[in-house]
């Protein structure tokens, strides 16, 4: 079926040229917004027609091959509008192409079933079974309903130059993070071909803003590179990003400046002026702060650092650095951290604090939405600090020089330090721990001497065959997926209580389920960052694995299910990855490039 993808791309380009030439949107008297809207509605119409007349018909009556072909053509048609749905209609986008896992509303204790193309893919691949036809028909009809709602949103949308540029740039970022990793095509593995369709659609949208010969050339080269890919596993992802995708987004930013189109003023996670995903200041840590008051400033960071390294928050027994040692990438190197009571340990190990500010949930069980909540929890925990934040604030108020420092950091303070000021100060320091100074970062910014061929191979395996990048999302390599960075994900891996056990048993730690009694959350844990992973062992929430090679062997076998454990709700695919020992070594070598320079 993959041979049809370049053909679809050619047909898409020809139809786009014809559409622009013969519709009123090509008129100089038509506004930019109307031109884009006319084009977009036309494409949504085409997508609905494919789903209703090809995919639905095939689902009801077609052969396996016909269903697959209709599915591919429908997905490709969706990729022509993905730049719009993800940016302007994110809820509809999730209905159309969201992950094939239930969406869990923690506060309402609701579990909503998944829907859309990714659910349909699981019904169609590797082969359509007869008993799956009724469900396939239902899912296809549900998809049609979502598309109709999307069309209404498109008909009412207004498209300004700044928003169009931002939406298009985010789509290019999305192809790097999700498209080429196969995130939404794990079974059909056509993410590379679909990326070519998505880029061609973005190129057409940008053409409404005017002519840019350099940008046209870059898009053409990128599309040619994608369509020439021999296979999903053999695709050179690092070359695509550095040689094609990064130059495209850099040129878009330069062109925007040339056209005097002011960047959007927003407080989103991704800076609107970022030229690539790998700019040193591409991400805004204050976006993840709990409030305007919680946003970091140099004074708050300095104050928080002082608190971090002094024992005031534990009644004089220990500091934050006792379990988060900077020399160990802000971990403690233990399977489980030492408790206050001599000879005892806490339930889990100490995760790195590096990049902890760039996520939407804290702790392995994701029970705290912000770093402020995390600081409060740790202080009050009888096994960790055992000093409530109220007590800490009271103690700090007894020191005039400390009160003066707090007033400098928090000008609104009138008389005394409040508990929230203590939490915000510590959280501000942790938010500053995102250096983005690794060899990988330097390579992605243009210094090609930073990675060797073995490490490059490891990156391509990480983002491709090994499927690591479908859970540890670039550029943070944690569970917070860009370009929106709106959600932080957890996974059920089926981690054993002990590694290398002859008869393994699942670790009894229930993870997220301990705080949210939803069956799907049993044994679920946050997906942590892999940045500085070479320095943060032992690994997993319980420190079960001592080396990265052991961790990769666990994934290579298919997680807990692959070890023979009964983990019915495992979200990690149980199929073996079939990685060779040389491939595992290459991935470990790549992971070593994520260590920040001191």
Secondary structure by P-SEA (a helix, b strand, c coil): cccaaaaaaaaaaaaaaaaaaccccccccccaaaaaaaaaaaaaaaaaaaaaccaaaaaccccaaaaaaaaaaaaaaaaaaccccccccaaaaaacccccbbbbbccccbbbbbbcaaaaaaaccccccccaaaaaaaaaaaaaaaaaaaaaaaaaccccaaaaaaaaaaaaaaaacccccccccccccaaaaaaaaaaaaaaaaaaaacccaaaaaaaaaaaaaaaacccccccaaaaaaaacaaaaaaaaaaaaaaaccccccccccccccccccccccccccccccccccccccaaaaaaaaaaaacccccccccccccccccccccccccccccccccccccccccccccccccccccccccccccaaaaaaaaaaccccccccaaaaaaaaaacaaaaaaaaaacccccccccaaaaaaaaaaaaaaccccccaaaaaaacccccccaaaaaaaaaaacccccccccccccccccccccccbbbbbbcccccccccccccccccccccccccccccccccccccccccccccccccccccccaaaaaaaaaacccccccccccccccccccccccaaaaaaaaaaaaaccccc
